[in-house]
Amino acid sequence: MQALPPPPPAIEAPPIEAAAVAAPAPDRSEATTGELRVAAALTDAQVHVDSGFTGASIVLYGAVFNPTPDPVDVVVVVRGPDAPVRLVKKTRNMGVWLNSRPVLFEGAPGFYMTASTRPLSDIADFGQLRRLGVGVDHLRIDAPEEVGTVTRYGVRDVVVSRLGDDYLDWRRAVIRLKEAAALYDTDPDGVEFVDRGLFRAEVKLPTVAPTGKYYAEVWLFQDGEPRSVSNLTLTVEKVGIERDIYEFAHRRPWLYGLLCVVLAALTGYGASRIFSRRD
């Protein structure tokens, strides 16, 4: 019986320096181990509006980096481009209902929504929300520029808006009309944590959503104080022939009006010729 060959000699690996040994991966990245912050993004940063536009739904998603054991809240605020709002009030004069003098509010956002992990009043106090302008009740809507002078508490020439004490009623009317058109919305359960530190919220744009730049703010609250914010931008723009007509009407309004009158006249003339032949 033939003897088996001897085993090969063992090869010793060269010593590995301590610096070359890979350290275990940390639970959190070094940049966020001592920092409480929020990061967010949108699934779509551009929305195209054409003749078949029926609204849009955009998902805002993000992550919370919370190295502390204390819970946090997320509040999403989306504000559309500002647009003037013209209001009139029905008044009764000598038994006849008439429209009052129009009131023009400047600086009212054409779209405004808030979504949060719970009601805003449970997240922060009134003063904090008012300072940040978070929530419909704390929305900054400029009163009409027309002012007057009155005497109050013995002080003369006090400058006030011509709306006087009715300003809050007019302001509520602006918000009520916007809410009826689905342009203002408040959802106390609109932010959902899908996993530890990961959240999502839905931004719904109605058919009548104005075009322009939208600004989204994602606030991170802890113990009633804002700890971090992430700012995003969304663009809603017209496309196709609708955009061409819109830009032409705004760049050359007089020519656009003249063409509309000519087109209406030609349409009326053509209709009269067609019906006159049938007779």
Sine and cosine of phi, psi and omega as CSV:
sin_phi,cos_phi,sin_psi,cos_psi,sin_omega,cos_omega
0.00,0.00,0.77,-0.64,-0.07,-1.00
-0.99,0.16,0.69,-0.73,-0.02,-1.00
-0.96,0.28,0.57,-0.82,0.02,-1.00
-0.94,0.34,0.56,-0.83,0.03,-1.00
-0.91,0.40,0.46,-0.89,-0.02,-1.00
-0.92,0.39,0.48,-0.88,0.01,-1.00
-0.92,0.40,0.49,-0.87,0.01,-1.00
-0.91,0.42,0.47,-0.88,-0.01,-1.00
-0.93,0.36,0.57,-0.82,0.00,-1.00
-0.95,0.31,0.66,-0.75,0.01,-1.00
-0.97,-0.22,0.85,-0.52,-0.01,-1.00
-1.00,0.09,0.76,-0.64,0.04,-1.00
-0.96,0.26,0.57,-0.82,0.03,-1.00
-0.90,0.43,0.53,-0.85,-0.02,-1.00
-0.89,0.46,0.66,-0.75,0.00,-1.00
-1.00,-0.08,0.80,-0.60,0.01,-1.00
-0.92,0.38,0.45,-0.89,-0.03,-1.00
-0.89,0.46,-0.53,0.85,-0.05,-1.00
-0.95,0.31,-0.38,0.92,-0.05,-1.00
-1.00,0.08,-0.19,0.98,0.01,-1.00
-0.96,0.27,0.83,-0.56,-0.03,-1.00
-0.95,0.30,0.74,-0.68,0.04,-1.00
-0.98,0.19,0.47,-0.88,0.02,-1.00
-0.89,0.45,0.56,-0.83,-0.03,-1.00
-0.91,0.42,0.72,-0.69,0.00,-1.00
-0.96,0.28,0.37,-0.93,0.04,-1.00
-0.92,0.39,-0.58,0.81,0.03,-1.00
-0.78,-0.63,0.46,-0.89,0.03,-1.00
-0.91,0.41,0.48,-0.88,-0.08,-1.00
-0.88,0.48,-0.46,0.89,-0.06,-1.00
-0.96,0.28,-0.25,0.97,-0.08,-1.00
-0.82,-0.57,0.13,0.99,-0.04,-1.00
-0.90,0.43,-0.53,0.85,-0.02,-1.00
-0.90,-0.44,0.39,0.92,-0.09,-1.00
-0.75,-0.66,0.78,-0.63,0.07,-1.00
-1.00,-0.09,0.90,-0.44,-0.05,-1.00
-0.43,-0.90,0.16,-0.99,0.00,-1.00
-0.76,-0.65,0.59,-0.80,0.07,-1.00
-0.77,-0.64,0.64,-0.77,-0.09,-1.00
-0.55,-0.83,0.28,-0.96,0.03,-1.00
-0.40,-0.92,0.23,-0.97,0.01,-1.00
-0.93,-0.38,0.57,-0.82,0.06,-1.00
-0.93,0.37,-0.53,0.85,0.04,-1.00
-0.70,-0.72,0.81,-0.58,0.03,-1.00
-0.99,-0.12,-0.07,1.00,0.02,-1.00
-0.69,-0.73,0.69,-0.72,0.05,-1.00
-0.83,-0.55,0.81,-0.59,-0.02,-1.00
-0.99,-0.17,0.75,-0.67,-0.04,-1.00
-0.93,-0.38,0.83,-0.55,0.09,-1.00
-0.75,-0.67,-0.20,-0.98,-0.07,-1.00
-0.91,0.41,-0.39,0.92,0.00,-1.00
-0.99,-0.16,0.27,0.96,-0.04,-1.00
-0.94,0.33,0.81,-0.58,0.00,-1.00
-0.85,-0.52,0.36,0.93,-0.04,-1.00
0.95,-0.31,0.16,-0.99,-0.02,-1.00
-0.53,-0.85,0.47,-0.88,0.05,-1.00
-0.81,-0.59,0.86,-0.51,-0.05,-1.00
-0.86,-0.50,0.68,-0.73,0.01,-1.00
-0.99,-0.13,0.80,-0.60,0.13,-0.99
-0.97,-0.22,0.83,-0.56,-0.04,-1.00
-0.77,-0.63,0.35,-0.94,-0.01,-1.00
-0.13,-0.99,-0.08,-1.00,-0.04,-1.00
-0.68,-0.73,0.56,-0.83,0.05,-1.00
-0.94,-0.34,0.81,-0.59,0.07,-1.00
-0.98,-0.20,0.97,-0.22,-0.09,-1.00
-0.83,-0.56,0.99,-0.13,0.02,-1.00
-0.99,0.17,-0.02,1.00,-0.04,-1.00
-0.98,-0.21,0.34,-0.94,0.02,-1.00
-0.99,0.16,-0.13,0.99,-0.04,-1.00
-0.98,0.22,0.63,-0.77,0.00,-1.00
-0.95,0.32,0.34,-0.94,-0.01,-1.00
-0.75,-0.66,0.29,-0.96,0.07,-1.00
-0.82,-0.58,0.53,-0.85,0.02,-1.00
-0.89,-0.47,0.75,-0.67,0.04,-1.00
-0.82,-0.58,0.80,-0.60,0.02,-1.00
-0.95,-0.31,0.79,-0.61,0.03,-1.00
-0.83,-0.56,0.82,-0.57,0.03,-1.00
-0.85,-0.53,0.82,-0.57,-0.05,-1.00
-0.82,-0.58,0.78,-0.63,0.01,-1.00
-1.00,0.01,-0.02,-1.00,-0.02,-1.00
-0.91,0.42,0.58,-0.82,0.01,-1.00
-0.95,0.32,0.54,-0.84,0.02,-1.00
-0.48,-0.88,0.62,-0.78,0.02,-1.00
-0.93,0.38,0.54,-0.84,0.02,-1.00
-0.85,-0.53,0.83,-0.56,-0.02,-1.00
-0.96,-0.27,0.82,-0.58,-0.04,-1.00
-0.81,-0.58,0.53,-0.85,0.15,-0.99
-0.76,-0.65,0.42,-0.91,-0.04,-1.00
-0.83,-0.56,0.70,-0.71,0.03,-1.00
-0.97,0.24,0.82,-0.57,0.04,-1.00
-0.80,-0.59,0.53,-0.85,-0.02,-1.00
-0.99,-0.16,0.85,-0.53,-0.04,-1.00
-0.79,-0.62,0.94,-0.35,0.01,-1.00
0.82,0.57,0.68,0.73,0.05,-1.00
0.99,0.14,0.02,1.00,-0.03,-1.00
-0.89,-0.45,0.74,-0.67,0.03,-1.00
-1.00,0.10,0.84,-0.55,-0.03,-1.00
-0.78,-0.63,0.38,-0.93,0.09,-1.00
-0.98,0.18,0.70,-0.72,0.03,-1.00
-0.97,0.25,0.03,-1.00,0.05,-1.00
-0.90,0.44,0.75,-0.67,-0.05,-1.00
-0.87,0.49,0.56,-0.83,0.07,-1.00
-0.89,-0.45,0.81,-0.59,-0.05,-1.00
-0.94,-0.33,0.88,-0.47,0.06,-1.00
-0.99,-0.14,0.80,-0.60,0.04,-1.00
-0.98,-0.19,0.52,-0.85,0.12,-0.99
0.99,0.12,0.16,0.99,0.07,-1.00
-0.98,0.18,0.80,-0.60,-0.01,-1.00
-0.91,0.42,0.64,-0.77,0.03,-1.00
-0.94,0.33,-0.35,0.94,0.04,-1.00
-0.56,-0.83,0.66,-0.75,0.00,-1.00
-0.43,-0.90,0.78,-0.63,0.04,-1.00
-0.58,-0.82,0.51,-0.86,0.12,-0.99
-0.76,-0.65,0.64,-0.77,0.10,-1.00
-0.70,-0.71,0.64,-0.77,-0.10,-0.99
-0.52,-0.85,0.18,-0.98,0.01,-1.00
-0.98,0.22,-0.35,0.94,0.06,-1.00
-0.33,-0.94,0.10,-1.00,-0.02,-1.00
-0.82,0.58,0.61,-0.79,-0.06,-1.00
-0.87,0.50,-0.58,0.81,-0.01,-1.00
-0.91,0.42,-0.37,0.93,0.06,-1.00
-1.00,0.03,-0.24,0.97,-0.04,-1.00
-1.00,-0.02,-0.68,0.73,-0.02,-1.00
-0.56,-0.83,0.30,-0.96,-0.02,-1.00
-0.99,0.16,0.11,-0.99,-0.08,-1.00
-0.86,0.50,-0.71,0.71,-0.05,-1.00
-0.90,0.44,-0.62,0.78,0.00,-1.00
-0.92,0.38,-0.69,0.73,0.02,-1.00
-0.91,0.41,-0.61,0.79,0.01,-1.00
-0.92,0.40,-0.65,0.76,-0.01,-1.00
-0.90,0.43,-0.62,0.78,-0.01,-1.00
-1.00,0.10,-0.27,0.96,-0.06,-1.00
0.94,0.35,0.59,0.81,-0.04,-1.00
-0.98,-0.18,0.86,-0.52,0.00,-1.00
0.95,-0.30,0.51,-0.86,-0.03,-1.00
-0.88,0.47,-0.62,0.79,0.00,-1.00
-0.91,0.42,-0.35,0.94,-0.02,-1.00
-0.93,-0.37,0.24,0.97,-0.01,-1.00
-0.94,0.35,0.72,-0.69,-0.01,-1.00
-1.00,0.09,0.94,-0.33,0.05,-1.00
-0.86,-0.52,0.90,-0.43,-0.08,-1.00
-0.93,0.36,0.70,-0.71,0.07,-1.00
-0.97,0.26,0.32,-0.95,0.06,-1.00
-0.81,0.59,0.55,-0.83,-0.06,-1.00
-0.95,0.32,-0.37,0.93,-0.02,-1.00
-0.92,0.40,0.76,-0.65,-0.04,-1.00
-0.76,-0.65,0.22,-0.97,0.07,-1.00
-0.61,-0.79,0.12,-0.99,0.01,-1.00
-0.89,-0.45,0.72,-0.70,0.01,-1.00
-0.71,-0.71,0.12,-0.99,0.07,-1.00
-0.94,-0.35,0.87,-0.50,-0.02,-1.00
-0.74,-0.68,0.72,-0.69,0.03,-1.00
0.81,0.59,0.60,0.80,0.03,-1.00
0.98,0.18,0.06,1.00,-0.01,-1.00
-0.97,-0.24,0.81,-0.59,-0.03,-1.00
-1.00,0.05,0.33,-0.94,0.11,-0.99
0.82,0.57,0.71,0.71,0.11,-0.99
-0.99,0.13,0.83,-0.55,-0.05,-1.00
-0.99,0.12,0.84,-0.54,0.01,-1.00
-0.69,-0.72,0.29,-0.96,0.10,-0.99
-0.92,0.40,0.49,-0.87,-0.02,-1.00
-0.93,0.38,-0.22,0.97,0.07,-1.00
-0.96,0.27,-0.39,0.92,0.03,-1.00
0.87,0.48,-0.71,-0.71,-0.04,-1.00
-0.95,0.31,-0.20,0.98,-0.01,-1.00
-1.00,0.09,0.05,1.00,-0.06,-1.00
-0.85,0.53,-0.70,0.71,-0.04,-1.00
-0.90,0.44,-0.59,0.81,0.04,-1.00
-0.91,0.42,-0.66,0.75,0.04,-1.00
-0.91,0.41,-0.63,0.77,0.00,-1.00
-0.90,0.43,-0.67,0.75,0.05,-1.00
-0.89,0.45,-0.56,0.83,0.03,-1.00
-0.91,0.42,-0.64,0.77,0.05,-1.00
-0.87,0.49,-0.74,0.67,-0.03,-1.00
-0.91,0.41,-0.63,0.77,-0.02,-1.00
-0.90,0.44,-0.67,0.74,0.02,-1.00
-0.92,0.40,-0.64,0.77,0.02,-1.00
-0.92,0.39,-0.63,0.78,0.02,-1.00
-0.92,0.40,-0.60,0.80,0.02,-1.00
-0.91,0.42,-0.49,0.87,0.03,-1.00
-1.00,0.01,0.14,0.99,-0.01,-1.00
0.89,0.46,0.44,0.90,0.05,-1.00
-1.00,-0.08,-0.36,0.93,0.09,-1.00
-0.88,-0.47,0.70,-0.72,-0.03,-1.00
-0.49,-0.87,0.59,-0.80,0.07,-1.00
-0.76,-0.65,0.86,-0.50,-0.03,-1.00
-0.82,-0.57,0.97,-0.23,-0.03,-1.00
-0.95,0.33,-0.18,0.98,0.04,-1.00
-0.85,-0.52,0.43,0.90,-0.10,-1.00
-0.98,0.20,-0.28,0.96,0.04,-1.00
-0.98,-0.22,0.84,-0.55,-0.07,-1.00
-0.86,-0.51,0.78,-0.63,0.10,-0.99
-1.00,0.09,0.92,-0.39,-0.02,-1.00
-1.00,0.06,-0.33,0.94,0.05,-1.00
-0.37,-0.93,0.05,-1.00,-0.02,-1.00
-0.90,0.43,0.93,-0.38,0.01,-1.00
1.00,0.07,-0.17,0.99,-0.02,-1.00
-0.96,-0.29,0.75,-0.66,-0.04,-1.00
-0.71,-0.71,0.23,-0.97,0.04,-1.00
-0.53,-0.85,0.45,-0.89,0.09,-1.00
-0.54,-0.84,0.42,-0.91,-0.05,-1.00
-0.93,-0.38,0.77,-0.64,0.05,-1.00
-0.97,-0.26,0.91,-0.41,-0.04,-1.00
-0.96,-0.26,0.87,-0.50,0.04,-1.00
-0.98,-0.19,0.83,-0.56,0.01,-1.00
-0.97,0.24,0.08,-1.00,-0.01,-1.00
-0.88,0.47,-0.55,0.83,-0.07,-1.00
-1.00,-0.04,0.29,0.96,0.00,-1.00
-0.87,0.49,0.74,-0.67,-0.01,-1.00
-0.94,0.34,0.43,-0.90,0.05,-1.00
-1.00,0.05,0.43,-0.90,0.01,-1.00
0.71,-0.71,-0.31,-0.95,-0.03,-1.00
-1.00,0.02,0.74,-0.67,0.10,-0.99
-0.93,-0.38,0.63,-0.78,-0.02,-1.00
-0.86,-0.50,0.81,-0.59,0.00,-1.00
-0.94,-0.35,0.70,-0.71,0.07,-1.00
-0.86,-0.51,0.79,-0.62,0.05,-1.00
-0.93,-0.37,0.96,-0.27,-0.06,-1.00
-0.99,-0.11,0.62,-0.78,0.09,-1.00
-0.92,-0.40,0.88,-0.47,-0.02,-1.00
-0.94,-0.35,0.58,-0.81,0.12,-0.99
-0.56,-0.83,0.80,-0.60,-0.03,-1.00
0.83,0.55,0.61,0.79,0.06,-1.00
0.98,0.20,0.08,1.00,-0.03,-1.00
-0.88,-0.48,0.61,-0.79,0.08,-1.00
-0.96,0.29,0.83,-0.56,-0.04,-1.00
-0.97,-0.23,-0.48,0.88,-0.04,-1.00
-0.34,-0.94,0.36,-0.93,0.03,-1.00
-0.55,-0.84,0.60,-0.80,0.08,-1.00
-0.85,-0.53,0.78,-0.63,-0.07,-1.00
-0.96,-0.29,0.73,-0.69,0.00,-1.00
-0.77,-0.64,0.32,-0.95,0.00,-1.00
-0.77,-0.64,0.69,-0.73,0.03,-1.00
-0.79,-0.62,0.68,-0.73,-0.03,-1.00
-0.90,-0.43,0.80,-0.60,0.10,-1.00
-0.91,-0.42,0.89,-0.46,-0.09,-1.00
-0.67,-0.74,0.49,-0.87,0.06,-1.00
-0.98,0.19,0.52,-0.86,0.04,-1.00
-0.72,-0.69,0.30,-0.95,0.05,-1.00
0.98,0.22,-0.40,-0.92,-0.05,-1.00
-0.91,0.40,-0.47,0.88,0.04,-1.00
-0.87,0.48,-0.65,0.76,0.01,-1.00
-0.92,0.39,-0.65,0.76,0.00,-1.00
-0.89,0.47,-0.69,0.72,0.01,-1.00
-0.91,0.41,-0.66,0.75,-0.01,-1.00
-0.88,0.47,-0.73,0.68,-0.01,-1.00
-0.92,0.38,-0.61,0.79,0.03,-1.00
-0.90,0.43,-0.65,0.76,0.00,-1.00
-0.91,0.41,-0.54,0.84,-0.02,-1.00
-1.00,0.07,-0.48,0.88,-0.01,-1.00
-0.99,0.12,-0.58,0.82,-0.02,-1.00
-0.75,-0.66,0.95,0.32,-0.08,-1.00
-0.89,0.45,-0.62,0.79,-0.02,-1.00
-0.92,0.40,-0.70,0.71,0.02,-1.00
-0.92,0.40,-0.61,0.79,0.04,-1.00
-0.89,0.45,-0.69,0.72,0.04,-1.00
-0.89,0.45,-0.66,0.75,0.01,-1.00
-0.90,0.44,-0.69,0.73,0.02,-1.00
-0.90,0.44,-0.60,0.80,0.04,-1.00
-0.90,0.43,-0.67,0.74,0.02,-1.00
-0.90,0.43,-0.70,0.72,0.01,-1.00
-0.89,0.45,-0.69,0.73,0.01,-1.00
-0.89,0.45,-0.65,0.76,0.03,-1.00
-0.91,0.42,-0.64,0.77,0.01,-1.00
-0.91,0.42,-0.68,0.73,0.02,-1.00
-0.91,0.42,-0.61,0.79,0.03,-1.00
-0.90,0.43,-0.70,0.71,0.04,-1.00
-0.90,0.44,-0.65,0.76,0.02,-1.00
-0.91,0.42,-0.69,0.73,0.02,-1.00
-0.90,0.44,-0.64,0.77,0.04,-1.00
-0.90,0.43,-0.65,0.76,0.01,-1.00
-0.90,0.43,-0.60,0.80,0.02,-1.00
-0.92,0.39,-0.65,0.76,-0.01,-1.00
-0.91,0.42,-0.71,0.71,-0.02,-1.00
-0.95,0.30,-0.50,0.87,0.03,-1.00
-0.93,0.36,-0.53,0.85,0.05,-1.00
-0.93,0.36,-0.55,0.83,0.02,-1.00
-0.92,0.38,-0.50,0.86,0.01,-1.00
-0.96,0.27,0.00,0.00,0.00,0.00
